[in-house]
Amino acid sequence: MRNKLAGRSTGKSKSARYYAANPDSREKKNEYNKNYHSTEKRKNYRASLNRANRNAGTYGNGDVKDMSHTKSGRLVRESQSSNRARNGHGKGGRLKQG
């Protein structure tokens, strides 16, 4: 059966509505993010994750897999949707068990 909500917008998140209504805050946030993500520490972190993804053979091949951090600090293969959904709205732990 087809998903009835497929292709329909379900609205904006609370933070998206806030930043749409407060352009000065959005500009400040974007400036902070630009500075934060351009530090050497963040660049190295991104590079290490990309390296792990390439070594696992999941980088850019469309298999819908990511490398996911576990609570013990290991990296394991996991579906992108499961990995990225875990950080939302404080439901459950932030990192995967294992």
C-alpha positions, 0 to 999 in steps of 0.5 A: 500500500502506498504511503498517503503522506508521500510527497506532501509537506508535513510542515516546518520544525519549531526551529525552522519557523523561528529562524524564518521569523528572525532573520537576524538570528538566522544570520548569526547562527549561519556565521557561527556554523561557518566558523565552527565547521571550518576549524581544523578539528571539524575538518579532520573529524569529517575527513575521518568519517569519510575515510571510514565510509570509503573503507567500508565500501559504502561511500557514494555507491547508493546503498543507503548505509552510513557509518554510525558511532556506538556508545563505546566509540566504535564505528559500525555500518547502519542504515542512514535513516536509522542513524540520522533519526536517532538524534531527534527530540531526546527520544532514547539514547544519542548513540547506538548500543554496542 
